[in-house]
Amino acid sequence: MEAFVPRQVYPNLSSIPRSYYLGHHAAGLSKMRSLVSQIDLVIECRDYRTPIVSRNPLFEANLGERPRLIVYTKQDLGSNSTSEDRKRENTIRKWDAPSTSLFTDIKSRSTISKVLDFARAHANHSTSLFGTRLMVVGMPNVGKSSLLNALRNVSLGKKKAARTGDQPGVTRKIGTSVKIIEGDEGREGVYVLDTPGVFVPYVPDAESMLKLALCGSVKDTIIPPTTIADYLLFHLNLNDPTLYNMFSGPTNDIFVVLEALARKQGRLKKGGLPDFESSALQFVQRWRSGQMGRFILDTVTEDALTKRLELLTSYGGSLHQARKAAKQLRKEAYLGGG
Ligand SMILES: Nc1nc2c(ncn2[C@@H]2O[C@H](COP(=O)(O)OP(=O)(O)OP(=O)(O)O)[C@@H](O)[C@H]2O)c(=O)[nH]1
């Protein structure tokens, strides 16, 4: 039998939309800008699995006047706690310096405590009697509201304050601030403001859009689920082609995997034909919930960020282009919100 050879490069699909910058993203950003002067620290969340493509330059451009803490969320979905993972995290820290970067998993108290320690230290330096105000920002679905809830729970033992969900756009508006650290010595505590996710203005290449879709920053109705599943298969094969052996042996054909999954789970349409769409969503969901391997999607090397920034600059991905592309997307009746 011939050895299995995974695809090394994913095709550049021209059918993939390159924008998802929606009306409520622009409105949210503008509101954040109007509030930023009252904020002591901005916590910018990025997805651990996409430390490059989930960076949104709009935050630096609009909120950059305030000190920033960068939090890479969902570490549990991308890290196996190996020396390779730690090495990668160090490279990311270097990219972000002089800002501090932390890596969190909402189920790990120790990772959440590090964010609380940082916030506490920041508050201790503040001379304000009115408390310290933090603002959590980030791309859709990176886990901002979950982080807020985890901070509040670990620090104060209190229940969920912000609504969370597995699709982007659950938080639509900036709400009221939530206390996460009790005040002392006559001083008010530390409060956090949750904000709606804001998508990057324009995505320079189809593969970046697929990464963001696979991690859930784009509604699952925008890109065909079988395409997202195929992109996941590409990564599974590069990492370990046995990760989906509950469905099929190693293959580069997503329909072979989806047909096996459909038959195993009874996801069949009239005439016993496999329901590829629902099987694709199920396949992707399995990975998103950490049941099919933990790995990251971006390639992290010392110079990867510089190269990305050069690409973005040469491309000139402006807000004007973003608006034009978003309008086009709406015209094509893709949008169901989110
Ligand atoms: N495994 C894992 N899942 C997480 C973590 N943080 C958040 N999630 C999940 O990610 C999904 C999105 O979380 P939210 O907190 O709603 O994300 P958000 O950034 O507030 O989303 P928007 O409403 O789009 O702004 C939810 O299903 C969370 O349970 C994490 O550390 N680990």
PDBQT file of the ligand as one rigid body, heavy atoms in Angstrom, charges set to zero:
ROOT
HETATM    1  N1  LIG A 401     -12.466  25.478  25.083  1.00  0.00    +0.000 N 
HETATM    2  C1  LIG A 401     -12.621  26.770  25.364  1.00  0.00    +0.000 A 
HETATM    3  N2  LIG A 401     -13.705  27.418  24.911  1.00  0.00    +0.000 NA
HETATM    4  C2  LIG A 401     -13.822  28.748  25.212  1.00  0.00    +0.000 A 
HETATM    5  C3  LIG A 401     -12.861  29.449  25.962  1.00  0.00    +0.000 A 
HETATM    6  N3  LIG A 401     -13.260  30.747  26.058  1.00  0.00    +0.000 NA
HETATM    7  C4  LIG A 401     -14.427  30.817  25.407  1.00  0.00    +0.000 A 
HETATM    8  N4  LIG A 401     -14.784  29.633  24.889  1.00  0.00    +0.000 N 
HETATM    9  C5  LIG A 401     -15.982  29.321  24.084  1.00  0.00    +0.000 C 
HETATM   10  O1  LIG A 401     -15.960  30.156  22.935  1.00  0.00    +0.000 OA
HETATM   11  C6  LIG A 401     -17.274  30.513  22.536  1.00  0.00    +0.000 C 
HETATM   12  C7  LIG A 401     -17.385  32.003  22.380  1.00  0.00    +0.000 C 
HETATM   13  O2  LIG A 401     -17.267  32.617  23.644  1.00  0.00    +0.000 OA
HETATM   14  P1  LIG A 401     -17.873  34.057  23.968  1.00  0.00    +0.000 P 
HETATM   15  O3  LIG A 401     -17.367  34.435  25.324  1.00  0.00    +0.000 OA
HETATM   16  O4  LIG A 401     -19.342  34.111  23.728  1.00  0.00    +0.000 OA
HETATM   17  O5  LIG A 401     -17.131  34.927  22.846  1.00  0.00    +0.000 OA
HETATM   18  P2  LIG A 401     -17.212  36.506  22.570  1.00  0.00    +0.000 P 
HETATM   19  O6  LIG A 401     -15.846  36.930  22.151  1.00  0.00    +0.000 OA
HETATM   20  O7  LIG A 401     -17.784  37.230  23.733  1.00  0.00    +0.000 OA
HETATM   21  O8  LIG A 401     -18.185  36.524  21.319  1.00  0.00    +0.000 OA
HETATM   22  P3  LIG A 401     -18.996  37.751  20.600  1.00  0.00    +0.000 P 
HETATM   23  O9  LIG A 401     -20.362  37.730  21.191  1.00  0.00    +0.000 OA
HETATM   24  O10 LIG A 401     -18.972  37.389  19.165  1.00  0.00    +0.000 OA
HETATM   25  O11 LIG A 401     -18.257  39.019  20.864  1.00  0.00    +0.000 OA
HETATM   26  C8  LIG A 401     -18.206  29.934  23.616  1.00  0.00    +0.000 C 
HETATM   27  O12 LIG A 401     -18.738  28.710  23.120  1.00  0.00    +0.000 OA
HETATM   28  C9  LIG A 401     -17.287  29.697  24.788  1.00  0.00    +0.000 C 
HETATM   29  O13 LIG A 401     -17.717  28.635  25.635  1.00  0.00    +0.000 OA
HETATM   30  C10 LIG A 401     -11.703  28.714  26.429  1.00  0.00    +0.000 A 
HETATM   31  O14 LIG A 401     -10.800  29.225  27.089  1.00  0.00    +0.000 OA
HETATM   32  N5  LIG A 401     -11.645  27.387  26.091  1.00  0.00    +0.000 N 
ENDROOT
TORSDOF 0
